[in-house]
């Protein structure tokens, strides 16, 4: 996919992240509620411009802006990695929806589309880590077919905060 490509399904479109999306990513990452959940520190446009540039050159990962279909509003972003792995496992490395859109099914729609895309590309499994205290995200992922398979402690977000996490996994349809 390239920056102009859109993946459609459910209630959202997924647009491949390009350099023009750095401002929106900065806005999402610096949202007060999301900063706390994600373990992020304050970041500036330079950080996101550099991140988008790095991602565009990394064949192992892809990111998408989540856009509401009904009226083209950017709601958040979702990113995957492990795309070069030979083990058949891809990872959702990030799902961030602006708080005003929580609980409306947009995250689940984006996750479902990513799972379909990964399956089409031949991946058999999808995994992710989520914060143990984030029951809202765990509920979303369970709705999308994920199950908790382990717990652990790790570093999260741009703030490099140590957190308790839950490893979740699902089998992708062939």
Residue frames relative to the residue before (quaternion, step in Angstrom):
aa qw qx qy qz dx dy dz
X 1.0000 0.0000 0.0000 0.0000 0.00 0.00 0.00
X 0.1786 -0.7589 0.6068 0.1549 3.56 -1.17 0.46
X 0.7862 -0.3948 0.2200 0.4215 3.55 -1.29 0.18
X 0.7062 0.4443 -0.2840 0.4725 3.61 1.07 -0.47
X 0.5298 0.6512 -0.4065 0.3604 3.57 1.23 -0.15
X 0.1282 -0.7660 0.6264 0.0664 3.53 -1.15 0.76
X 0.2107 -0.7283 0.6386 0.1318 3.54 -1.06 0.85
X 0.1343 -0.8238 0.5489 0.0451 3.57 -0.71 1.05
X 0.3419 0.7040 -0.5796 0.2272 3.51 -1.18 0.69
X 0.8135 0.1960 -0.1460 0.5277 3.57 -1.10 0.60
X 0.7674 -0.3759 0.2804 0.4373 3.54 -1.10 -0.76
X 0.7421 0.3672 -0.2150 0.5179 3.59 1.27 -0.01
X 0.3205 -0.6623 0.6350 0.2355 3.49 -1.45 0.26
X 0.2155 -0.7370 0.6194 0.1633 3.57 -1.17 0.57
X 0.1032 -0.7869 0.6080 0.0207 3.55 -0.70 1.15
X 0.4840 -0.6622 0.4869 0.3003 3.56 -0.82 0.99
X 0.4825 -0.6781 0.4780 0.2808 3.56 -0.88 1.00
X 0.0009 0.7675 -0.6410 0.0033 3.54 -1.07 0.86
X 0.7616 -0.4145 0.2398 0.4367 3.58 -1.29 0.17
X 0.6192 0.5614 -0.3404 0.4308 3.59 1.13 -0.50
X 0.6424 0.5501 -0.3123 0.4326 3.60 1.26 -0.25
X 0.4132 0.7370 -0.4619 0.2697 3.62 1.25 -0.12
X 0.6460 0.5280 -0.3291 0.4422 3.60 0.96 -0.82
X 0.6627 0.4885 -0.3074 0.4771 3.60 0.93 -0.86
X 0.6430 0.5159 -0.3266 0.4624 3.62 0.93 -0.83
X 0.6206 0.5304 -0.3296 0.4742 3.58 1.04 -0.77
X 0.6404 0.5254 -0.3092 0.4672 3.58 0.99 -0.88
X 0.6738 0.4868 -0.2973 0.4697 3.60 0.84 -0.94
X 0.6961 0.4963 -0.2825 0.4351 3.57 0.78 -1.03
X 0.7370 0.4101 -0.2265 0.4872 3.59 1.10 -0.64
X 0.3753 0.6951 -0.5102 0.3401 3.59 1.25 0.21
X 0.5424 -0.6743 0.3887 0.3162 3.60 -0.74 1.04
X 0.6812 0.4800 -0.2978 0.4656 3.60 0.86 -0.91
X 0.6849 0.4783 -0.2898 0.4672 3.60 0.94 -0.84
X 0.5899 0.5700 -0.3744 0.4324 3.61 1.03 -0.68
X 0.6652 0.4990 -0.3010 0.4669 3.57 0.94 -0.86
X 0.6874 0.4864 -0.2840 0.4585 3.59 0.84 -0.97
X 0.7611 0.4094 -0.2038 0.4600 3.57 0.86 -0.99
X 0.4304 -0.6972 0.4716 0.3260 3.59 1.19 -0.30
X 0.3845 0.7466 -0.4616 0.2858 3.56 1.13 0.61
X 0.2907 -0.6742 0.6409 0.2241 3.50 -1.30 0.50
X 0.6698 -0.4658 0.3733 0.4416 3.57 -1.28 0.23
X 0.0458 -0.7898 0.6116 0.0035 3.57 -0.90 0.93
X 0.3232 -0.7483 0.5471 0.1906 3.56 -1.19 0.51
X 0.7418 -0.4159 0.2924 0.4373 3.55 -1.34 0.11
X 0.6118 0.5635 -0.3544 0.4272 3.59 1.00 -0.75
X 0.6145 0.5457 -0.3394 0.4576 3.57 1.01 -0.82
X 0.7354 0.4394 -0.2377 0.4579 3.60 0.81 -1.03
X 0.5918 0.5428 -0.3646 0.4714 3.58 1.11 -0.60
X 0.6637 0.4925 -0.2929 0.4808 3.59 0.97 -0.89
X 0.6480 0.5263 -0.3213 0.4470 3.59 0.97 -0.85
X 0.6573 0.5021 -0.3115 0.4678 3.59 0.89 -0.91
X 0.6385 0.5225 -0.3217 0.4646 3.59 0.97 -0.81
X 0.6624 0.4994 -0.3057 0.4674 3.60 0.91 -0.89
X 0.6570 0.5113 -0.3157 0.4553 3.59 0.92 -0.89
X 0.6486 0.5416 -0.3282 0.4222 3.58 0.95 -0.83
X 0.7203 0.4149 -0.2352 0.5037 3.58 1.20 -0.47
X 0.6291 0.5377 -0.3244 0.4580 3.59 1.29 -0.03
X 0.2842 -0.7940 0.5100 0.1695 3.63 -0.34 1.16
X 0.6037 0.5928 -0.3454 0.4060 3.59 1.27 -0.26
X 0.8070 0.2061 -0.1220 0.5399 3.60 1.16 -0.22
X 0.1000 -0.7627 0.6371 0.0491 3.51 -1.33 0.51
X 0.1241 -0.7825 0.6060 0.0711 3.53 -1.12 0.69
X 0.1550 -0.7926 0.5882 0.0422 3.53 -1.18 0.68
X 0.3473 -0.6655 0.6148 0.2419 3.53 -1.16 0.69
X 0.3068 -0.7391 0.5761 0.1664 3.56 -0.93 0.96
X 0.0561 -0.8128 0.5787 -0.0375 3.56 -0.63 1.20
X 0.4227 -0.6914 0.5229 0.2644 3.57 -0.85 0.96
X 0.4705 -0.7042 0.4659 0.2564 3.57 -0.88 1.00
X 0.6367 0.5878 -0.3442 0.3615 3.58 0.84 -1.00
X 0.7462 -0.0937 0.0730 0.6550 3.56 1.02 -0.81
X 0.4739 -0.7450 0.3814 0.2738 3.57 -0.41 1.20
X 0.1862 0.7510 -0.5964 0.2137 3.54 0.05 1.41
X 0.3860 -0.6991 0.5490 0.2465 3.59 -0.94 0.88
X 0.2081 -0.8238 0.5249 0.0506 3.54 -0.72 1.20
X 0.7682 -0.2107 0.1982 0.5712 3.58 1.09 -0.65
X 0.3638 -0.7122 0.5421 0.2579 3.54 -1.23 -0.48
X 0.1373 -0.7506 0.6429 0.0672 3.49 -1.32 0.55
X 0.0472 -0.8079 0.5873 -0.0104 3.56 -0.96 0.86
X 0.1662 -0.7731 0.6076 0.0750 3.53 -1.18 0.72
X 0.0225 -0.7716 0.6329 0.0598 3.53 -1.25 0.41
X 0.5882 0.5389 -0.4480 0.4036 3.55 -1.32 0.11
X 0.3716 0.7765 -0.4496 0.2385 3.57 1.28 0.23
X 0.6926 0.4289 -0.2736 0.5114 3.60 1.23 -0.30
X 0.4535 0.7056 -0.4492 0.3077 3.59 1.25 -0.02
X 0.3777 -0.7271 0.5360 0.2035 3.52 -1.18 0.62
X 0.5868 0.6215 -0.3512 0.3821 3.60 1.27 -0.06
X 0.5281 -0.6622 0.3977 0.3528 3.62 1.26 0.08
X 0.6219 0.5241 -0.3351 0.4757 3.60 1.30 0.20
X 0.0734 -0.7547 0.6512 0.0310 3.54 -0.90 1.02
X 0.3047 -0.7653 0.5509 0.1341 3.53 -1.23 0.55
X 0.2908 -0.6600 0.6524 0.2329 3.54 -1.15 0.67
X 0.1742 -0.8284 0.5272 0.0738 3.56 -0.43 1.22
X 0.8115 0.0406 -0.0095 0.5829 3.58 1.20 -0.39
X 0.0864 0.7186 -0.6896 0.0243 3.50 -1.19 0.75
X 0.1105 0.7877 -0.5944 0.1183 3.55 -0.58 1.15
X 0.0522 -0.7793 0.6239 -0.0264 3.54 -0.66 1.20
X 0.5064 -0.6348 0.4799 0.3321 3.59 -0.93 0.85
X 0.6166 -0.6267 0.3341 0.3398 3.62 -0.87 0.95
X 0.6395 0.5428 -0.3505 0.4165 3.61 0.97 -0.69
X 0.7078 0.4245 -0.2545 0.5041 3.61 1.26 -0.24
X 0.4015 0.7220 -0.4750 0.3031 3.61 1.25 0.14
X 0.8272 0.2822 -0.1998 0.4430 3.54 -1.19 0.64
X 0.6121 0.5731 -0.3418 0.4244 3.59 1.26 0.20
X 0.6101 -0.6047 0.3301 0.3914 3.58 1.28 0.20
X 0.4624 0.7025 -0.4456 0.3067 3.62 1.21 -0.05
X 0.6368 0.5219 -0.3295 0.4621 3.59 0.99 -0.76
X 0.6601 0.5029 -0.3034 0.4684 3.57 0.92 -0.91
X 0.6372 0.5219 -0.3278 0.4627 3.59 1.00 -0.78
X 0.6597 0.4984 -0.3060 0.4720 3.60 0.96 -0.86
X 0.6495 0.5091 -0.3181 0.4667 3.60 0.94 -0.87
X 0.6424 0.5250 -0.3258 0.4533 3.60 0.93 -0.83
X 0.6576 0.5015 -0.3111 0.4682 3.59 0.97 -0.81
X 0.6428 0.5108 -0.3237 0.4703 3.57 0.99 -0.81
X 0.6338 0.5251 -0.3338 0.4596 3.59 0.95 -0.81
X 0.6521 0.5108 -0.3095 0.4670 3.59 0.96 -0.86
X 0.6429 0.5187 -0.3129 0.4689 3.59 0.97 -0.88
X 0.6725 0.4949 -0.2987 0.4622 3.59 0.89 -0.91
X 0.6310 0.5298 -0.3252 0.4641 3.57 1.00 -0.79
X 0.6406 0.5302 -0.3080 0.4622 3.58 0.99 -0.91
X 0.6990 0.4579 -0.2561 0.4860 3.56 1.11 -0.71
X 0.6302 -0.5971 0.3094 0.3880 3.58 1.28 0.18
X 0.4658 0.6578 -0.4718 0.3573 3.60 1.19 0.18
X 0.3395 -0.7603 0.5263 0.1723 3.56 -1.04 0.83
X 0.8002 0.1718 -0.0554 0.5719 3.55 1.15 -0.64
X 0.1263 -0.7466 0.6455 0.0996 3.52 -1.28 0.48
X 0.0578 -0.7919 0.6079 0.0046 3.56 -0.99 0.90
X 0.0023 0.7757 -0.6310 -0.0094 3.51 -1.34 0.28
X 0.2987 -0.6859 0.6261 0.2198 3.50 -1.36 0.35
X 0.0055 0.7738 -0.6334 -0.0069 3.56 -1.04 0.77
X 0.6167 -0.5553 0.4104 0.3780 3.53 -1.20 0.56
X 0.5264 -0.6654 0.4346 0.3021 3.57 -0.87 0.99
X 0.7054 0.4610 -0.2703 0.4656 3.60 1.03 -0.69
X 0.6079 0.5707 -0.3546 0.4231 3.61 1.25 -0.18
X 0.1191 -0.8366 0.5332 0.0401 3.56 0.32 1.28
X 0.5800 0.5867 -0.3770 0.4209 3.61 1.11 -0.60
X 0.6916 0.4539 -0.2918 0.4801 3.61 0.84 -0.90
X 0.6341 0.5290 -0.3427 0.4480 3.60 0.96 -0.76
X 0.6256 0.5299 -0.3325 0.4661 3.59 1.03 -0.75
X 0.6360 0.5274 -0.3161 0.4664 3.58 0.98 -0.90
X 0.6939 0.4751 -0.2821 0.4617 3.58 0.81 -0.99
X 0.6249 0.5230 -0.3493 0.4627 3.63 0.99 -0.70
X 0.6211 0.5409 -0.3289 0.4620 3.58 1.04 -0.82
X 0.7123 0.4343 -0.2358 0.4985 3.57 1.17 -0.64
X 0.6740 -0.5474 0.2819 0.4082 3.60 1.23 0.36
X 0.5109 0.6369 -0.4305 0.3846 3.61 1.22 0.16
X 0.1333 -0.7558 0.6350 0.0878 3.52 -1.25 0.60
X 0.4951 -0.6272 0.5056 0.3254 3.55 -1.14 0.66
X 0.0873 -0.8215 0.5627 0.0281 3.59 -0.84 0.96
X 0.8012 -0.0124 0.0043 0.5982 3.61 1.22 -0.26
X 0.2364 -0.7236 0.6219 0.1838 3.51 -1.37 0.20
X 0.0915 0.7997 -0.5892 0.0702 3.55 -1.15 0.54
X 0.4167 -0.6732 0.5501 0.2656 3.51 -1.33 0.08
X 0.1452 0.8055 -0.5615 0.1216 3.58 -0.89 0.88
X 0.5904 -0.5615 0.4572 0.3566 3.51 -1.39 0.04
X 0.0890 -0.8146 0.5731 0.0078 3.58 -0.88 0.98
X 0.8744 0.2240 -0.1365 0.4082 3.49 -1.34 0.53
X 0.6822 -0.4756 0.3712 0.4131 3.49 -1.40 0.03
X 0.6257 0.5378 -0.3324 0.4569 3.58 1.27 -0.27
X 0.3225 -0.7782 0.4794 0.2461 3.55 1.36 -0.09
X 0.2398 0.7832 -0.5197 0.2429 3.57 0.93 1.05
X 0.3677 -0.7086 0.5511 0.2430 3.58 -0.94 0.85
X 0.0127 0.8151 -0.5727 0.0858 3.55 -0.79 1.12
X 0.4449 -0.6117 0.5705 0.3199 3.53 -1.36 0.36
X 0.0635 -0.8294 0.5550 -0.0022 3.56 -0.83 0.98
X 0.3148 -0.6944 0.6131 0.2069 3.50 -1.41 0.23
X 0.2668 -0.7293 0.6102 0.1567 3.55 -0.91 0.99
X 0.0517 -0.7952 0.6041 -0.0123 3.56 -0.76 1.09
X 0.0589 -0.8047 0.5907 -0.0070 3.57 -1.10 0.73
X 0.0192 -0.7679 0.6384 0.0489 3.51 -1.32 0.40
X 0.4278 -0.6497 0.5638 0.2774 3.51 -1.30 0.48
X 0.3334 -0.7505 0.5405 0.1830 3.56 -0.91 0.94
X 0.5074 -0.6380 0.4865 0.3144 3.55 -1.09 0.72
X 0.4826 -0.6743 0.4714 0.3005 3.59 -1.00 0.79
